[in-house]
Amino acid sequence: MDSRSPFDLTAAAAYAEWRQRKLDTAPRRLEEILVDIGDPRRLTFAERERLLALNANANMAVYVSKCGSDPDKEIPRQLGLQLGLKTLDSHWLTDDDAISPISVRGAEVRGERREFIPYTDKPIRWHTDGYYNSPERTVRGLILHCVASAAAGGENQLLDHEVAYLLL
């Protein structure tokens, strides 16, 4: 077995093994990446392990919690800390706490961000977040925490970038 990284272009055997494992274990249905969580601010050992395992395998997890419509920003912040996300990417569209609440109503009330698609009721086309960052500010993780579902629309087409690469 080739012990080099599967991303080393000279490690054909390691790449072939990684590719086959990735394709064999890739989730095929949403239910395969869903995790029920009691309180994201205080994950149980099993909840944390499941989220980490899904992220390692599928580069994503979708969680459903019992927090309901609680808009407390500490919910996604504490969840992230438990998963190793310690440094937030503060930029000109985030609030002072580096968290960016995205809502059409919020933008209207605050009178800001209305010209940026995420803060409107317009569909967002395919994109990646953070591609414009410098290498030392690479986005390593992202939490989207839904407080209120959209009245209409709101669907996501999330994908594992490694599977997209393999399919290309």
Backbone bond lengths (Angstrom), bond angles and torsions (degrees), N, CA, C in turn:
res aa  C-N    CA-C-N  psi(-1)  N-CA   C-N-CA  omega(-1)  CA-C   N-CA-C  phi
1 M - - - 1.453 - - 1.519 109.53 -
2 D 1.303 116.32 138.90 1.457 122.86 178.10 1.525 108.22 -79.46
3 S 1.334 117.96 119.95 1.462 121.05 -175.85 1.525 112.39 -90.86
4 R 1.307 117.50 1.84 1.462 119.92 178.68 1.520 110.76 -76.47
5 S 1.307 115.54 168.17 1.456 121.79 179.81 1.525 110.19 -63.20
6 P 1.338 117.61 140.20 1.462 119.31 176.24 1.533 111.66 -67.61
7 F 1.319 116.91 -10.70 1.458 120.85 179.74 1.527 112.15 -96.46
8 D 1.322 116.79 0.51 1.457 122.52 172.87 1.525 106.02 -79.57
9 L 1.316 117.34 117.29 1.466 120.85 -174.21 1.526 113.85 -62.21
10 T 1.327 117.35 -14.86 1.471 119.90 177.69 1.526 111.94 -94.99
11 A 1.334 118.36 0.66 1.470 122.28 -176.59 1.532 109.83 -103.75
12 A 1.312 116.30 69.95 1.469 121.63 -174.71 1.529 112.14 -60.53
13 A 1.314 117.89 -42.10 1.465 120.63 -178.40 1.529 111.07 -67.30
14 A 1.317 116.85 -42.08 1.468 120.47 179.08 1.529 110.16 -63.99
15 Y 1.328 116.06 -40.84 1.459 119.88 178.24 1.530 110.52 -63.92
16 A 1.320 117.70 -46.13 1.465 121.38 -178.35 1.526 110.54 -60.97
17 E 1.325 116.93 -40.37 1.474 120.95 179.14 1.532 110.25 -66.55
18 W 1.334 116.68 -46.55 1.459 120.86 178.85 1.533 110.75 -60.62
19 R 1.336 116.55 -45.35 1.452 122.18 -178.62 1.524 111.02 -59.10
20 Q 1.319 116.81 -46.96 1.465 120.29 -179.15 1.524 111.32 -64.99
21 R 1.328 116.72 -43.23 1.473 120.99 178.42 1.530 110.17 -62.23
22 K 1.324 116.94 -42.95 1.464 121.58 -179.28 1.529 110.12 -62.67
23 L 1.316 117.64 -47.02 1.461 120.98 -179.33 1.532 111.74 -67.27
24 D 1.329 117.13 -35.67 1.464 120.99 179.91 1.524 112.77 -69.83
25 T 1.314 117.22 -31.85 1.467 120.63 -174.18 1.529 114.30 -105.43
26 A 1.318 118.29 -2.30 1.465 120.98 -178.63 1.525 110.31 -62.70
27 P 1.335 116.82 133.39 1.474 119.57 177.21 1.519 110.70 -61.14
28 R 1.311 115.46 144.60 1.464 121.03 -179.99 1.533 112.14 -110.06
29 R 1.347 115.68 -19.19 1.463 120.58 -177.26 1.524 109.16 -134.59
30 L 1.314 116.29 152.16 1.460 122.46 179.26 1.534 111.33 -53.98
31 E 1.303 116.79 -40.81 1.465 120.84 -177.18 1.528 112.52 -57.33
32 E 1.303 116.79 -25.45 1.461 120.85 -178.86 1.527 113.08 -73.11
33 I 1.329 117.54 -16.67 1.463 120.01 179.65 1.529 112.53 -115.84
34 L 1.343 117.70 7.90 1.458 121.80 178.51 1.528 110.91 -83.06
35 V 1.330 115.42 138.24 1.463 121.24 177.31 1.523 107.76 -132.08
36 D 1.335 116.94 123.03 1.464 121.38 173.74 1.518 108.30 -81.80
37 I 1.323 116.17 128.90 1.462 122.20 -177.33 1.521 108.55 -126.63
38 G 1.313 116.15 134.48 1.456 119.93 176.50 1.520 110.59 -68.66
39 D 1.328 116.94 -63.60 1.463 122.41 -179.23 1.520 108.31 -137.39
40 P 1.329 118.45 110.84 1.465 120.94 -178.61 1.532 113.78 -59.47
41 R 1.327 117.55 -20.42 1.471 120.47 178.82 1.522 111.38 -74.45
42 R 1.342 116.15 -21.32 1.461 121.61 -178.44 1.524 109.23 -140.50
43 L 1.313 115.66 78.64 1.462 120.45 -179.52 1.522 110.85 -66.05
44 T 1.320 115.18 145.20 1.460 118.82 169.17 1.525 107.03 -77.38
45 F 1.307 116.09 166.48 1.461 120.50 177.66 1.530 109.92 -57.96
46 A 1.340 116.55 -45.12 1.472 120.88 -177.58 1.534 111.29 -64.98
47 E 1.339 117.60 -41.08 1.463 120.81 178.95 1.528 110.72 -62.74
48 R 1.324 115.81 -45.59 1.471 120.26 179.99 1.526 110.92 -62.65
49 E 1.314 116.48 -46.11 1.469 120.43 -179.82 1.522 111.43 -61.43
50 R 1.324 117.64 -40.02 1.466 121.23 179.94 1.530 110.43 -65.97
51 L 1.347 117.26 -44.29 1.463 120.18 177.89 1.520 111.29 -61.67
52 L 1.323 117.26 -44.15 1.465 120.65 179.64 1.523 111.37 -64.76
53 A 1.327 116.93 -40.97 1.475 120.47 -179.80 1.530 110.44 -64.60
54 L 1.323 117.31 -43.43 1.463 120.01 178.64 1.517 111.35 -63.90
55 N 1.314 117.06 -41.67 1.463 119.64 178.54 1.519 111.40 -65.04
56 A 1.325 117.42 -36.42 1.465 120.52 178.11 1.526 110.78 -67.97
57 N 1.315 117.32 -36.75 1.458 121.24 -176.00 1.529 113.27 -89.75
58 A 1.331 117.01 -44.79 1.465 120.93 -171.55 1.523 113.03 -112.45
59 N 1.335 117.50 -1.00 1.463 122.56 -177.40 1.521 112.47 60.84
60 M 1.331 116.73 21.46 1.460 120.73 176.46 1.519 109.72 -170.98
61 A 1.323 113.87 161.28 1.453 122.93 170.21 1.517 106.53 -149.25
62 V 1.306 116.33 151.45 1.459 121.47 175.25 1.515 106.56 -117.88
63 Y 1.320 116.17 124.34 1.456 118.42 -179.11 1.514 111.32 -112.44
64 V 1.315 113.59 150.13 1.452 122.65 175.77 1.514 105.01 -123.45
65 S 1.339 115.95 126.63 1.466 117.82 -177.50 1.515 111.52 -123.56
66 K 1.299 114.07 170.72 1.450 120.87 179.52 1.533 111.56 -92.34
67 C 1.328 117.35 13.46 1.468 121.20 -179.80 1.517 112.41 -75.68
68 G 1.318 116.48 -13.05 1.454 120.06 176.97 1.510 112.62 59.39
69 S 1.307 115.98 -133.10 1.458 121.11 -175.25 1.531 112.71 -96.60
70 D 1.307 117.87 23.26 1.467 122.37 179.71 1.532 108.82 -67.92
71 P 1.348 118.79 116.77 1.466 121.45 -177.38 1.526 114.12 -84.77
72 D 1.322 118.57 9.68 1.465 122.62 -177.39 1.530 110.88 -56.91
73 K 1.313 116.92 117.42 1.464 121.42 -179.35 1.525 112.45 -65.91
74 E 1.314 117.39 -16.22 1.460 119.86 177.54 1.526 111.69 -68.76
75 I 1.315 117.78 -20.27 1.471 120.28 178.95 1.527 109.87 -61.56
76 P 1.341 119.90 -59.78 1.475 117.82 179.08 1.529 112.58 -68.42
77 R 1.325 118.65 -31.37 1.469 120.43 179.47 1.535 110.48 -63.69
78 Q 1.327 117.16 -48.14 1.458 120.75 -179.16 1.532 111.56 -68.09
79 L 1.315 116.64 -36.36 1.466 120.01 175.48 1.522 109.51 -59.73
80 G 1.315 115.84 -48.95 1.461 119.92 -179.95 1.516 112.74 -59.58
81 L 1.311 117.41 -43.59 1.474 120.67 179.66 1.525 111.13 -58.75
82 Q 1.320 117.23 -40.31 1.464 120.92 -179.83 1.527 112.29 -68.16
83 L 1.315 116.04 -20.81 1.465 120.96 -179.78 1.526 112.19 -101.51
84 G 1.333 116.90 5.38 1.460 120.99 176.58 1.511 114.70 94.29
85 L 1.327 118.51 6.47 1.464 121.41 178.61 1.524 107.97 -90.39
86 K 1.309 115.38 96.47 1.468 120.90 -172.39 1.513 113.81 -105.17
87 T 1.315 117.70 -24.58 1.458 121.42 -176.48 1.515 109.29 -111.21
88 L 1.314 115.88 117.62 1.458 119.91 179.23 1.524 109.79 -89.54
89 D 1.323 115.75 147.60 1.457 122.08 -179.11 1.517 108.91 -90.89
90 S 1.306 116.14 90.20 1.459 120.90 179.39 1.530 108.91 -79.61
91 H 1.301 115.52 132.69 1.456 120.33 176.75 1.517 108.27 -147.50
92 W 1.291 117.92 -176.72 1.455 122.26 -170.72 1.525 114.89 -65.70
93 L 1.334 118.33 -15.40 1.458 120.05 177.99 1.539 113.12 -99.04
94 T 1.329 117.93 -4.70 1.456 119.51 178.43 1.525 109.91 -87.71
95 D 1.317 114.81 161.16 1.459 119.79 172.24 1.532 108.23 -72.93
96 D 1.327 116.45 175.23 1.470 120.95 -178.86 1.524 112.72 -58.33
97 D 1.330 117.57 -24.98 1.464 121.18 -179.78 1.535 112.37 -89.43
98 A 1.323 117.67 8.32 1.474 125.28 178.54 1.525 113.33 71.47
99 I 1.311 117.60 12.88 1.463 121.77 174.78 1.524 106.76 -107.33
100 S 1.319 115.50 138.55 1.455 120.46 -175.66 1.526 110.29 -114.18
101 P 1.335 117.12 96.48 1.461 117.88 175.55 1.522 109.32 -69.63
102 I 1.296 115.68 131.00 1.458 120.26 -177.41 1.521 108.32 -114.27
103 S 1.323 115.29 110.71 1.450 119.60 175.69 1.520 108.86 -155.58
104 V 1.307 115.18 143.04 1.454 120.13 178.54 1.522 108.72 -64.79
105 R 1.316 117.45 -47.55 1.465 121.36 -178.35 1.522 110.63 -62.78
106 G 1.323 117.32 -42.91 1.465 120.50 -179.72 1.515 111.92 -60.41
107 A 1.319 116.85 -41.40 1.468 120.54 179.08 1.521 110.36 -65.82
108 E 1.325 116.15 -38.43 1.468 119.38 178.71 1.528 110.95 -66.30
109 V 1.335 116.30 -44.31 1.466 120.77 -178.86 1.524 110.61 -64.30
110 R 1.325 116.42 -44.43 1.466 120.05 -178.02 1.522 112.21 -80.31
111 G 1.331 117.09 -15.90 1.456 120.44 -179.88 1.517 112.73 69.68
112 E 1.308 117.25 30.87 1.464 120.38 -178.03 1.521 110.69 -137.71
113 R 1.305 115.83 162.22 1.465 124.25 173.30 1.522 114.28 63.43
114 R 1.300 119.19 4.08 1.459 121.08 -174.74 1.520 113.40 -61.55
115 E 1.319 117.09 -23.14 1.466 118.93 -177.84 1.532 112.46 -84.63
116 F 1.336 118.15 -4.34 1.457 121.44 -178.98 1.523 109.47 -101.31
117 I 1.315 116.30 125.57 1.460 122.98 -172.02 1.536 113.88 -48.19
118 P 1.343 121.41 -42.36 1.472 117.87 -179.05 1.527 113.74 -59.09
119 Y 1.332 117.15 -21.54 1.459 120.94 -178.14 1.521 112.22 -100.47
120 T 1.311 116.02 19.87 1.464 121.55 178.35 1.519 108.08 -124.45
121 D 1.306 116.43 -177.54 1.464 120.22 175.29 1.530 111.38 -98.60
122 K 1.334 116.64 17.78 1.466 121.29 177.43 1.531 109.89 -85.55
123 P 1.322 117.21 147.66 1.466 119.75 177.68 1.536 111.01 -64.72
124 I 1.305 115.99 143.97 1.462 121.51 175.50 1.523 106.61 -97.12
125 R 1.292 116.47 127.49 1.468 119.85 178.24 1.522 110.16 -77.70
126 W 1.320 114.91 173.69 1.453 121.10 -179.56 1.523 109.72 -53.72
127 H 1.318 115.79 135.65 1.459 120.16 178.39 1.528 109.86 -163.28
128 T 1.299 115.50 169.12 1.459 122.11 170.36 1.518 107.18 -120.59
129 D 1.307 116.00 150.85 1.462 120.34 178.41 1.516 109.69 -98.12
130 G 1.315 116.32 134.77 1.455 121.18 174.20 1.511 115.81 86.36
131 Y 1.325 118.69 2.96 1.462 120.29 -179.33 1.521 111.56 -60.30
132 Y 1.313 116.52 -22.68 1.463 123.07 -177.57 1.525 112.06 -85.46
133 N 1.342 117.24 -7.18 1.465 120.06 -179.51 1.521 111.12 -72.79
134 S 1.317 115.05 153.64 1.465 120.26 173.51 1.535 108.60 -70.53
135 P 1.337 118.32 159.21 1.473 120.88 -177.31 1.532 114.14 -53.94
136 E 1.318 117.60 -36.00 1.471 118.74 -179.79 1.529 112.50 -73.77
137 R 1.332 117.22 -8.49 1.467 121.42 176.79 1.530 110.89 -117.52
138 T 1.323 116.71 31.22 1.461 121.48 179.49 1.525 110.09 -58.27
139 V 1.324 116.38 135.37 1.454 121.19 176.40 1.522 107.52 -75.06
140 R 1.315 116.79 121.24 1.468 122.54 -177.51 1.525 112.31 -103.83
141 G 1.309 116.13 -15.37 1.458 120.14 -179.95 1.514 109.77 -166.44
142 L 1.309 116.03 158.94 1.451 121.35 -176.48 1.521 107.31 -147.78
143 I 1.317 116.34 135.25 1.460 120.90 174.68 1.515 108.01 -117.54
144 L 1.305 115.72 123.94 1.454 121.88 171.09 1.527 105.15 -107.56
145 H 1.312 116.85 116.81 1.461 121.96 -175.95 1.521 108.30 -116.86
146 C 1.322 116.97 110.71 1.462 121.37 -175.75 1.524 110.24 -87.91
147 V 1.333 115.28 122.52 1.465 121.75 177.61 1.527 110.15 -95.37
148 A 1.330 116.90 -38.47 1.468 121.47 179.70 1.522 108.62 -140.56
149 S 1.303 115.75 127.58 1.466 120.15 178.71 1.513 110.38 -68.24
150 A 1.302 115.46 151.63 1.461 121.02 177.20 1.527 109.47 -64.87
151 A 1.320 116.49 146.43 1.462 121.17 176.96 1.525 110.27 -61.87
152 A 1.330 115.95 -35.71 1.461 122.40 177.00 1.520 107.03 -148.13
153 G 1.301 116.51 147.73 1.463 120.27 -179.35 1.521 110.32 77.48
154 G 1.320 116.11 -143.53 1.452 120.53 178.19 1.514 114.28 86.26
155 E 1.317 117.60 4.40 1.460 120.14 -179.66 1.516 110.63 -69.02
156 N 1.313 115.40 151.57 1.456 121.93 175.99 1.510 109.33 -121.13
157 Q 1.287 116.30 146.94 1.457 122.39 172.65 1.520 106.90 -121.28
158 L 1.332 114.59 74.55 1.456 120.17 -179.42 1.520 109.28 -77.30
159 L 1.321 116.13 148.64 1.455 118.79 176.59 1.517 110.43 -145.56
160 D 1.301 114.34 152.53 1.454 122.52 175.90 1.529 106.82 -81.19
161 H 1.310 117.01 116.78 1.464 120.82 -176.26 1.528 112.31 -60.91
162 E 1.332 117.43 -28.89 1.468 119.42 178.85 1.529 110.73 -69.60
163 V 1.319 117.55 -39.21 1.461 120.24 176.95 1.522 110.09 -67.24
164 A 1.339 116.57 -40.57 1.476 119.48 176.35 1.526 109.98 -57.55
165 Y 1.321 116.81 -43.78 1.470 121.47 178.49 1.528 110.23 -60.38
166 L 1.322 116.79 -45.29 1.475 120.08 -178.86 1.523 111.61 -64.42
167 L 1.309 116.67 -37.77 1.458 119.92 -178.84 1.525 112.38 -73.28
168 L 1.329 116.39 -24.95 1.450 118.99 176.22 1.518 110.16 -71.20
